[in-house]
Amino acid sequence: MADFGIRFFLCNIFICVITAILLITKRVLKNHFTNRMQFNLWFLLLGLLAVPFMPFRPIEFFQIFSWFGKLKNTASSSIIKPAANINISVSTKQINDFALSVSNKTPCIVGLILFGIWLIGVIAMFLLVIKSKMHLNILKKSSLSLQNETVRILYNNCLSEMKIKRNVPIYSTAFLKAPIIIGLFIPRIYLPIHLISDFNPMHMRYMLLHELQHYKHKDALAGYLMNLAGILYWFNPLVWFALKEMRDDREVACDTSVLKLLKESEYEDYGNTLINFAEKISLNSFPFAAGISGNMNQLQKRIINISSYKKPSVYRKSKGVIAFGIMAVIFLRITPMLSTYSVQQNQYKWNIPPEKISIIDLSSYFDEYEGSFVLYDLKNDTWRIYNMEHATLRTAPNSTYKIYNALFGLEEGIITPSDSFMIWNGTDYPFDAWKANQNLYSAMQYSVNWYFQQIDKQLGTAVIQNYIRKIGYGNENINSNLSSYWLQSSLKISPVEQVELLTDFYNNSFNFVSENINAIKDSICLFSSENKSFYGKTGTGRVDGQDVNGWFIGFLEINNNTYFFAANIQSDSNAAGSSAAEIAKTILSELNIWK
């Protein structure tokens, strides 16, 4: 909840900017849009307002086009089932998976305060809507089915004129000053008794046509969406102003739809109907109702529209559709920016030709885990991936980051390939292997946190940040405690990025000292012979005593080729790096890469 409070606050800054841009754009391009299109533009904003509450990250618009290529690969993807009693014939060095628990129980007080204030406002707004709903129920109970035969005949003629086959019930009531239509699934029109008593066929026809246009264009749905947005964004004045503009545009669009049914000589009469009833009608107090009523400013805007109305040409309609399409694409493009799910840059934007990817089904290996497996074939430049969504999802690297932590230390001369010795300071640790002097090889084998934290301490934040940016490590965020930024904290990376970085590391794409690269390779070597070698590093994220994030990454040199891999598993418990390693080795065996 604390995280949501902060992220939602940040999203509203973007929403204000986007809303302002939309308001300006509508004004600048007013002559290029029909009145109905002007109203429809607001649905783009309503869609954006829903994004922060989505429990998933919306896809990037341009990813849609790559799906078609991926679907082809998916159709021919391989499905691998686990074999019974698999024995990996070549033994590897023991994988030691030591991890310290971090606490995740201290919420951000600012986020909690923001969330609490927002929630109180939402509840207050919801109670006001309930109050209005109760008044609406009183109106329904006090109304009677329309008895005036003359008005009913006129109403049936209006239904025929608009080619509406559904029987939309009509009622009379003494508790309204202006007609309204209410109901999304069971729409009903309510007429004030004073309009029936002072019956004027022309005025009544215009009003009925107006209400039926609301029904025909499903404006009740827009009303529900606008009220929901008003509740959720009760604190955002720019959103409220946009919603007011949307209501005004809804009535203008409805007036325009009525004018399309009328003769040009009747336009003035329709405008006079609004003028004559301006003193009698007022903005209705029902949040889910649509009607001909409105405040004086809104009525003035509508009358000006009626007086200047001309039926739009095909050319103008076409321009409006094209402009609307362009704006829709822009809104879809920026949608992921507003996701509270993606504020922390949790999804890696991977750009790679779909034909290089094969989607494989490895779900039977992961059992109770949410996870992914990524394999890159260097010689053939191809990828095999299980669970693409998870494979591009960033999470804490935990001890897998030590590969690069040590490399930075080597590059800065804090340790060297020939002298990487560090003295244990006597601090008590939960693992005996940590309570001893270390060098690069023992520290990597036993995943000794204090060794790499000492390297970080000597490097300093600025140097670490520069190296992180140089190699493009995940989200590049080390804005937390220097001793724990890679332990279920700010730094995050996806399995795909792990493999890409390992490939760059192997090829020394960043021009590090070759001796330093070889020293790191030696420190993570699990098995080596004349014809093949296996390199790997585990990582475990332990939160409040539970293993929630397990990694195993590495590469294999075999048969004049090199394969790079990353396995990640996540769960509420028992998701350790050692478990990820077992899954990865079994998969590699099944793929006939490592036996």
LOLOLUM-630881 format. One record per residue (C-alpha): residue in three letters; x, y, z. Coordinates in steps of 0.02 Angstrom, whole numbers, plus 32768, in hexadecimal, padded with zeros to 4 digits. Last residue first. Layout:
REM residues N
ALAXYZ...
***
This chain:
REM residues 595
LYS84F379437C24TRP84ED79F97BF2ILE84A07A3B7B50ASN842D79AA7B2BLEU83937A187B48GLU835D79A07BD1SER840679B77C25LEU83FA7A737C1CILE834B7A687C67THR838A79FD7CF7LYS841B7A747D17ALA83A57B097D19ILE83297ABA7D91GLU83B37A857E08ALA84007B327E02ALA83597B887E24SER83467B1A7EBESER83F47B4A7EF9GLY83C97C017EDDALA833A7BF37F57ALA827E7C057F3CASN82487BA57FD7SER81C77C28800BASP81497CA77FC8SER81817C7B7F19GLN81F97CB07E90ILE826A7C4F7E1BASN82EE7C8F7DA3ALA83587C2D7D28ALA83DA7C827CBBPHE843D7C367C2DPHE84CE7C537BB6TYR85057BCC7B3CTHR85B17BCE7AECASN85E27B6A7A53ASN86777B067A18ASN86267A677A5EILE86167AAD7B0FGLU86367B4D7B6ELEU85A67B627BE7PHE85617C037C31GLY851E7C477CD3ILE84857C7A7D37PHE84297C297DC7TRP83AF7C957E26GLY832F7C7F7EB2ASN82B67D017EF8VAL82417CE97F8DASP82AA7C89800BGLN82517CAE80B0GLY82A47CEE814FASP82587D9B8148VAL828E7DAC8093ARG83137D3A8049GLY83467D5A7F95THR83BA7CD07F5BGLY84407CD87ED6THR849F7C507E7ALYS85377C617E0CGLY856E7BF87D77TYR85F87BBF7D03PHE86017B147CB0SER86927AE17C41LYS86A57A677BB1ASN87247A0E7B46GLU87C47A0A7BABSER876C7A0A7C52SER871F7A8D7CC3PHE86967A8C7D45LEU86477B0C7DB9CYS86A87BA47D7DILE866A7C407DD5SER87137C7B7E16ASP876F7C497D77LYS86FC7CB47D0DILE87157D477D83ALA87D37D377D73ASN87C47D277CB5ILE87657DCB7CAAASN87E67E1F7D18GLU88757DE07CACSER881A7E247C13VAL88177ED57C5APHE876A7F197C36ASN873E7F4B7B85PHE86817F547B9CSER865C7ECD7B1BASN86C97E517B79ASN867F7DC47B10TYR86567D5F7BACPHE861C7DFB7C0AASP85B17E317B77THR85637D847B71LEU854B7D857C2ELEU84F87E2E7C1DGLU847D7DEE7B9BVAL84577D567C05GLN84347DBD7CA1GLU83CF7E377C38VAL835D7DAA7C01PRO834B7D6F7CB5SER83157E1F7CEAILE83757E987D58LYS83517EFD7DF5LEU83B47F6F7E68SER83477FC67EEASER83397F407F6FGLN83277E847F7ALEU83E27E797F9CTRP843C7EDB7F12TYR842F7F837F6ESER84677F2E800FSER850D7F72804DLEU850180197FF5ASN845680388041SER83DE80767FBCASN83E280D57F19ILE843F804F7EB6ASN83CB80597E1EGLU841780257D77ASN836F7FD97D41GLY83C87F3E7D02TYR84867F527CF6GLY84AC7FBF7C60ILE85677F947C59LYS85A080487C66ARG850C807A7CD1ILE85377FFE7D59TYR85EF802E7D4AASN85C780E77D65GLN855080BF7DF4ILE85D680577E4BVAL865380E57E3CALA85D981657E84THR85A080F37F12GLY864C80CC7F57LEU86CB804D7F19GLN8717802C7FC4LYS866E80088014ASP86397FA27F7EILE86D27F327F8EGLN86AE7F1C8048GLN85FB7EEE801DPHE86427E6A7FA8TYR86A57E168033TRP861A7E2E80B4ASN859E7DD08048VAL85FE7D2D803ASER85B07CCB7FABTYR86087C2B7FE1GLN86567C0A7F37MET86677CC37F0EALA86BC7CED7FB3SER872B7C527FA3TYR87647C847EF5LEU87797D3E7F13ASN87DC7D257FB4GLN879B7D0F8063ASN87CF7D0C8119ALA87567CAB8185LYS86AB7CB981D7TRP864B7CB58133ALA86627BF9811EASP86177BDF81CBPHE85717C288194PRO84FF7C8B820ATYR857F7D188217ASP85DE7D5B82AETHR86507DEE8287GLY87087DC582A2ASN874F7E3F8223TRP876F7DBA819DILE880D7DE8813DMET88047E038081PHE88717DB27FFASER88567DDC7F42ASP890E7DDD7F11SER893C7D8A7E6CPRO889E7DB57E0CTHR889D7E607E60ILE88307EAE7EE8ILE880A7F657F07GLY88607F857E60GLU87CF7FE77E17GLU87B17F697D8BLEU87BE7ED97E06GLY873C7F277E7APHE86C87F467DE7LEU86DA7E8F7DB5ALA86B47E587E67ASN86107EB77E67TYR85EE7E767DB8ILE85EE7DBF7DE8LYS85A87DED7E93TYR85057E207E3ETHR84D07D697E3ASER84C97D787EF8ASN84237DD77EFCPRO83EB7E087E4DALA834B7E5E7E8ATHR82BC7E517E0DARG829B7E8C7D5DLEU82177E387CF2THR82517E127C41ALA825B7D557C5DHIS81BA7D5D7CC2GLU81557D977C2CMET81B57D247BB6ASN818A7C867C18TYR82087C067BD7ILE82887C467B5DARG82FA7BFF7AD9TRP83667C807A82THR83CA7C7B79E1ASP84707CC479A7ASN84A67C1E7958LYS85537C1D79A6LEU85227C7A7A44ASP848B7C0E7A71TYR842C7C6E7AF6LEU83C07C187B7AVAL833E7C6D7BEAPHE82D87C137C6ESER82457C5E7CCBGLY81ED7C5A7D72GLU81537C567DDETYR81757BC17E4BGLU80FE7B387E86ASP81337ABF7DFDPHE81C17B0F7D9BTYR81F87A797D36SER814C7A517CEFSER813D7B027CACLEU81CE7AE97C34ASP81727B137B94ILE81E77B5E7B14ILE81D77C027AB5SER82577C0E7A2AILE82A17CB97A09LYS830F7CF47979GLU82797D097905PRO822E7D86797FPRO82B67E077957ILE82F47E5279FCASN82C47EED7A5CTRP82B07ECA7B15LYS825E7F4F7B7DTYR82847F097C29GLN81F17F107CA1ASN82067F477D55GLN82307FFC7D30GLN81FF802D7DE2VAL8169808E7DA2SER81307FF27D45TYR80A97FAD7DB7THR8069805A7DE2SER804680637D27LEU804681137CE3MET80E080FF7C75PRO809480617C29THR800B80CD7BD6ILE808381407B7AARG807E80E17AD5LEU7FC480BD7AE2PHE7FA481777AF5ILE800E819F7A5DVAL7FB6811979F6ALA7F0B815D7A2BMET7F42820D79FDILE7F7181D4794EGLY7ECD8176793APHE7E69820D7972ALA7EC2827A78F3ILE7E9D81FC786AVAL7DE681ED789DGLY7DD382AA78A7LYS7E2382C477FDSER7DAC824477B2LYS7D1582997802ARG7D4E834077BETYR7D6182F9770FVAL7CB882A37716SER7C6B834B773BPRO7C24837A77E3LYS7B6F83B577EALYS7B75846B781ATYR7B5884AD78C8SER7B7C856278F1SER7ADB8588794FILE7AD884DC799FASN7B8B84EA79DDILE7B6B85967A26ILE7AD1854F7A7CARG7B3884C27AC6LYS7BBD85357B0CGLN7B3985A47B5ALEU7AE3850D7BA5GLN7B8784D67BF4ASN7BA585817C3FMET7AF285867C7FASN7AFC84DE7CD8GLY7AB984427C89SER7A1983E57C5EILE79F7837D7BC3GLY7A1782DD7C20ALA7A8D82577C59ALA7A7F82037D02PHE7B0381A27D63PRO7B3582297DE0PHE7A8482667E05SER7A81831C7E3BASN7A3D835F7D97LEU7A8584017D53SER79F7847A7D3AILE795D848D7CD1LYS78D5850F7CE7GLU793785AE7CC6ALA798C85687C2CPHE78E885227BEAASN78C885A77B69ILE798085AE7B39LEU799184F17B25THR78F484E97ABCASN792E85817A5BGLY79C5851E7A22TYR7955849479E1ASP78E885147989GLU798185617937TYR79BA84B978F4GLU790D849378AESER792884EA7807GLU79C1847D77EALYS795283E577F3LEU796883777889LEU79B282CA78A0LYS7A6783077895LEU7A39838E7913VAL7A1383077994SER7AC082BC7981THR7B0B836A7994ASP7AAB83867A36CYS7AF082E07A77ALA7BA083137A4AVAL7B8783B97AA4GLU7B41835C7B3BARG7BD582E57B41ASP7C4E83757B25ASP7C0E83CA7BC2ARG7C1E83297C26MET7CD083147BE4GLU7CFB83C67C12LYS7CC183A47CC4LEU7D2A83057CC5ALA7DC283677C89PHE7DA983E77D15TRP7D9F83597D93VAL7E3E830C7D4CLEU7E9583B57D5APRO7E5C83C87E0EASN7EA883227E46PHE7E7282F67EF7TRP7DD482967ECATYR7E35822B7E4FLEU7DEA81827E7DILE7D3C81C87E99GLY7D3B82397E01ALA7D7C81AB7D95LEU7CEC813E7DD1ASN7C7381CB7DABMET7CB781DF7CFCLEU7CB081247CDBTYR7BFC81177D16GLY7BC981AB7CABALA7C2281677C13LEU7BBF80C77C28ALA7B1E812C7C30ASP7B52817F7B8ELYS7B2B80DE7B30HIS7B25813B7A88LYS7A7281077A63TYR7A39812A7B16HIS7A7F81DA7B19GLN7A3381F57A6ELEU798D81BD7AB8GLU799882487B38HIS79B582CC7AB1LEU792B82887A43LEU78B482937AD7MET78E683467AF9TYR78D2837A7A43ARG782883277A38MET77ED83797AD8HIS781D84267A99MET77C1840D79F3PRO772683BD7A40ASN771384407AC9PHE76C183F87B65ASP76BA846B7BFBSER767183DE7C67ILE76EE83607C21LEU777F83D67C40HIS774083F87CF0ILE7738833B7D12PRO77F483297CFBLEU7822829B7C84TYR788882037CB6ILE78D781927C33ARG790A80E27C63PRO799F80767C33ILE79AD7FC37C72PHE7A617F907C51LEU7AB380397C6DGLY7A2A80977CC5ILE79EC81497CCDILE79A981C37C4BILE797E82737C80PRO78F782F47C5BALA7901839C7CB3LYS78B883E87D51LEU78A983447DB0PHE784E830A7E4CALA779D830A7E08THR77B6826D7DA2SER777F82207CFDTYR77C2817F7CB6ILE7802813B7C11PRO783580877BEEVAL78B280677B61ASN78627FE47AF0ARG78F07FAC7A80LYS78D87FC579C7ILE7930806D79B9LYS792880AA7906MET7945815F793AGLU78A4819978E6SER784A80FD7927LEU787A812379DACYS784981D979C0ASN779F81A2797EASN778981377A19TYR77AD81D07A85LEU772F823A7A27ILE76AB81B47A42ARG76D981AE7AFBVAL76CE826B7B09THR761E826A7AC2GLU75EA81D57B2DASN761C82257BD1GLN762E81937C49LEU76EB81857C58SER771680FD7CD6LEU771B81497D82SER77AA818F7DE8SER77B481927EA6LYS781580F07EB8LYS789281217E31LEU78AF81CD7E7CILE78CB81837F29ASN794A810B7EDCLEU79A3819F7E8EHIS79AD81F47F37MET79FE81557F7BLYS7A7A81567EEASER7AA782097F15LYS7AD181D27FC7ILE7B33813D7F85VAL7B9681B47F16LEU7BBC82227FACLEU7BF48187800EPHE7C6A81597F80MET7CB682077F84ALA7CD981F6803FILE7D2281488027VAL7D9281847F9AGLY7DCB82188004ILE7DF881A78096LEU7E568134801ETRP7EBD81C37FD6ILE7EED82038082GLY7F1F815380B9PHE7F848133801BLEU7FE381D5802FILE800781B080E6LEU803D80FE80BEGLY80B1813B8035VAL80FF81BC80A8ILE81188138812FCYS817380C380B7PRO815480188101THR81D17FBC816FLYS81A77F038165ASN82157ECE80D3SER82A57E8F813AVAL833F7E3E80EESER83767D8B8108LEU84297D5880E5ALA84557CE1805APHE84C77C4B8043ASP84B47BDE7FA7ASN854E7B747F97ILE85557B197EF1GLN85C97A837EFDLYS863D7A767E68THR85F07A167DD9SER85D8795D7DBDVAL85D0791C7D0BSER854D78947CF7ILE84B478FB7D18ASN843878767D47ILE8383788E7D19ASN8310781B7D7AALA827178397D16ALA827278AE7C84PRO822279587C91LYS81B7798E7BFFILE81F47A077B7CILE817A7A5A7B06SER81C97AA67A6DSER81807B3F7A1BSER81347B30796EALA80997B967993THR80FD7C047A06ASN81747C33797BLYS80E57C6A790CLEU80947CC4799DLYS81387D2079B8GLY81327D6D790BPHE80817DA97926TRP80AF7DE379D4SER81317E5C7990PHE80A97ED17955ILE805A7ED97A02GLN81027F077A4EPHE80EE7FB179FDPHE80657FDF7A77GLU80CC7FB27B11ILE80697F3C7B7DPRO800A7F777C15ARG805E7F477CBAPHE7FF17EDE7D2BPRO7F7E7EF97DC0MET7F2C7F8C7D65PHE7F03801B7DDBPRO7F8280967D95VAL7F3F80737CE3ALA7E8980A57D00LEU7EA981607CEDLEU7EFC813C7C45GLY7E5D80EB7C03LEU7DF6817E7C41LEU7E6C81F17BE2LEU7E5381927B40PHE7D9981947B63TRP7DA382517B60LEU7DC7824E7AA6ASN7D1982087A89PHE7CCC82B17AB7GLN7D2D83117A34MET7D06828479B9ARG7C4C82A079D5ASN7C62835A79B9THR7CBE833B7916PHE7D798354791EHIS7DEA83B978AAASN7DA6846378DFLYS7DD084407995LEU7E8484127971VAL7ED1849D79DBARG7E4D84917A65LYS7E5283D47A6DTHR7F1183D77A6EILE7F1584537AFFLEU7E9F83E97B68LEU7EFF834B7B3CILE7FA5839B7B6BALA7F5D83D37C12THR7F1C83247C33ILE7FC582D87C08VAL8021834D7C7FCYS7FA4832F7D0BILE7FAD82737CEEPHE806B82777CF7ILE806482CA7DA3ASN7FD982537DD1CYS804A81BE7DB0LEU80C581FE7E33PHE803C82007EB7PHE800481537E81ARG80B781147E93ILE80CB81597F43GLY802481197F83PHE803980737F28ASP80DF80557F7EALA809080758028MET800080008000
***
